[in-house]
Amino acid sequence: GAGVSQSPSNKVTEKGKDVELRCDPISGHTALYWYRQSLGQGLEFLIYFQGNSAPDKSGLPSDRFSAERTGGSVSTLTIQRTQQEDSAVYLCASSSQGALNEKLFFGSGTQLSVL
Amino acid sequence: GDSVTQMEGPVTLSEEAFLTINCTYTATGYPSLFWYVQYPGEGLQLLLKATKADDKGSNKGFEATYRKETTSFHLEKGSVQVSDSAVYFCALSEWGDMRFGAGTRLTVKP
């Protein structure tokens, strides 16, 4: 597709379950970002992938969160043993070279609800 | 680490009023600065950017000037419209990543 695609668009899960969120960036974009947007909060940086470099994981809130990017394209964000405070919209974005001079293109997000 | 601080909202204005949303940043070097906008029901999109000191970014009547001496990138518009109602995010990128402020919700009333 032409834009950043995220799936699922909505996910409802029970506390303690694991979830996987998927992001398909724009074809050819080397940089990929994950953010979390909680109700009434801003955009919280989670992780950043750039090409084949080691990802910047400095924003991951706990070791229950992990992400990988296979083949430099699709990325999966995994949350283990979900907690109610994990409920948020998880946004993925990509850019062609990294954000220094290029704009980010955002997906529509995955709304995660942990019951 | 690098960070952005923007004025808390919500901000409510009447149509044709002047808008300022303050943004200041902390960075070790020379970041690029951005304003993103999220209209109701839509995803974030780039509004404007500036890549070096004294640059002015502009788009859709909005402007922001990169002020290194005050580490600021305040967003301004001379006459807001109802259609400008949205959440505005200030952001910076220094090493390729992008860090956002908390967002400021703007509501413009007719």
Contacts between the chains, C-beta under 8 A, distances in Angstrom:
chain1	res1	chain2	res2	distance
A	31	B	96	6.6
A	33	B	97	7.2
A	33	B	98	6.4
A	35	B	100	7.3
A	41	B	102	6.7
A	41	B	103	8.0
A	42	B	89	6.7
A	42	B	100	5.8
A	42	B	101	5.9
A	42	B	102	3.4
A	42	B	103	4.5
A	43	B	44	7.8
A	43	B	89	6.3
A	43	B	100	3.9
A	43	B	103	7.1
A	45	B	97	6.8
A	45	B	98	7.4
A	45	B	99	5.6
A	45	B	100	7.2
A	48	B	96	7.1
A	48	B	97	4.4
A	48	B	98	7.8
A	50	B	96	5.5
A	56	B	97	5.6
A	58	B	1	7.4
A	91	B	43	7.7
A	91	B	44	7.3
A	93	B	44	7.7
A	93	B	98	7.7
A	97	B	96	7.9
A	98	B	93	7.6
A	98	B	96	3.3
A	98	B	97	7.7
A	99	B	32	7.3
A	99	B	34	7.9
A	99	B	93	3.7
A	99	B	96	5.9
A	99	B	97	6.4
A	99	B	98	4.0
A	100	B	32	5.6
A	100	B	51	7.9
A	100	B	93	5.4
A	100	B	94	7.6
A	100	B	95	7.7
A	100	B	96	5.5
A	101	B	32	6.0
A	101	B	51	5.7
A	103	B	34	7.4
A	103	B	46	4.0
A	103	B	49	7.0
A	104	B	36	7.8
A	104	B	44	7.6
A	104	B	46	7.1
A	104	B	98	5.9
A	106	B	43	4.5
A	106	B	44	4.5
A	106	B	45	7.2
A	107	B	43	6.7
A	108	B	43	5.4
A	109	B	43	7.1
